[in-house]
């Protein structure tokens, strides 16, 4: 059963409503969607509406799996698949414990290189690491360094998983990185069971990526070549955007959309 994980809606900073997301991903052949809108966007009342709408839009063809994305110190983001309760801390390990204590799946999203060493000091480790995030890493290849980080963490916690998320927000954003779970039952709890047990793969076209994150050396070298090809361009675009913002200019949405479609 095919679906997508790490997706945002208009309940936080996404550009599509839940109903629109259902139509988009149904047409892409998906049966489920793990929604992880930003926890900071919610009140308790809004959370109730969020969960109710996810339930109302789920049926025997498509199901929503509601969750949250928590922002922590140092701009570290942690995904809580299957958890829709607000945390009362911004300490990453406290948030991980909150997610796991509520029966959810904790995943460090798009980890920054500058946070790698810090993550390795954690006594409480998450369920997994987002090894490929197509919004941050680009649509063409993940960062090999994230897989290396995962391998080091697996020396302490062998069952840590690699997750393959879209971080889908925008119109015309790439959404071809999918997750396939081994389940014949289209139900949120079954999707979460497969994700928790590692009974899934990431897939982009013909490329299949295991939940263990253990990849052949040749594939990691290929990913490295792709990243080195696109990194300078992406870095330049980000710097130009920051300079424009400091000077009070707004980059036209058409330019941003074009850059995202080509480079990300």
Phi, psi and omega in degrees: 000130188256141177200195181223148180236157183062074181231143181242151180234186178290356173292339171231251186247021176277161182262355181243144172286167176300319180298319179293320178297320177303313181296317181298312186279334171297318181292340178271006177086018182266151178246349179211160180215123175268105181271129180227069178290157187292127183302327184293346182274356191250146161254171179298321180295317180294324177298320179298318178296319180301309182293321180296319181289323176301319179292316183296329183267005178260138179209202183280001177253334189202140177225142173267141174242098184285141176205189181223157171245123185257131175268128183244187177303154179058026180057029173282135180246135180235125179275137175243088179290126179085005181242129181231032175247141183286144178266152180254027181213155173247010174281123185308315183291328175293321179293319177301316179295323177299313181296311183291327178292339178259018175078017182262181180250119183261129183223125174286119184274143175029061185300134178283145178305323183292346180259356185303310184297321178297314180301323182291347176270352185298133173278327176259112182263152180282176174296326182192181179239141174283099186284334175220122174236110189288346175282319182271317184274341184098161184282345190268332182191148173279174175276123177302328182299330179291323177293324177294320176300314180301318180298320179295320179292328179293341175293335177263326183224091192298335184270011176297143187249156170262128179246149186236096188250155181269328189054047187284123180232318203250155172297135180071010175287147178298133178223038182267358176270113186242168178237130178250124179254150179269088179203141177259359182252120181274088183208144185302318183293331178287322176298314180296322178299316180295319179294319182292326184271354182080017182270060182203167172222155169269146181217132173226104186062234180274354182276122179245128185241126185283157179292339178288337185075008179274111185241153175298146180303323180296325179289320177296323177295321177297316178300321180297318179297318180295315180299317181293333179288320187263340184305313182300322181291315180297319179298318178297317180298318180294319179295319178298320179295318180295318179298315180299319180294320179295328180274359177087011178267147175255123178289127181304140182299330180294325179291316180297315181298318179297318179295317180299317184293328184273316188259340189246000000 
